[in-house]
């Protein structure tokens, strides 16, 4: 029985632009950073001013 000839593999597409993998990954990381909205701060870690400072700010707004 004759051995069938191997089918030729399709030609690999050649890149149109010469872009290094480093530049490609950097552009992906930059695009993700720009398109991701900022996270809200964790309420447990946000420092709140003492009540006396908040009263002082309210009095300052009324005086203005």
N, C-alpha and C positions, 0 to 999 in steps of 0.2 A: 504494500500500500504506500503510495507516495506521500511524503511529508508536505503538508501545506506550507506555502511561503508565509512568513510573518507579514501581517498587514503593516504598512508604513504608518508611523506615528505622525499625527498632525504637527505641523511646525509650531514651535513655541512663539507666542506673540512677543515681538521685541518692544522694549520700552521706547516711547516717543521722546521722553525727556530723561536726561541723566540726573536722577535725584538719589542722593545717598540715603541709606536706611536711617542714619542719624537725623538727617533733615526731615525725612518723612515722619519719624516718630516725634520729633520736636514740634512739627506743625500739628500733629494730632493732639498732643498734650496741650498746646496753646489753644486750639479750637475748643477742646473740652473745658479748659479753664474759663474761656470767655463765654461759653454758652451755658455754663452751670450757674444758677443763681446763688447768691451768698446764703449761707446757712444762718438761721436765727441764733442768737446767743443762748446758751443754756441759762435759764433763770437762776439756777443754783450757783452759778459762777459769776453772775453780774453783781458788782458792788453797788449797793444802794446808799445814797447819802443819808446821814442821820436825820431824824425828824427836825432837829433844830435848824439844820441847813436848809431843809425844804421850806420851813416857815420863813426864814430870812429871804429866800428867793421870792416867795409870794408877796412879802411886804415890799420888796424892791420893785416888783411889777406894779403894785398899787401906787407906789410913790411916783412912778414914771408916768 
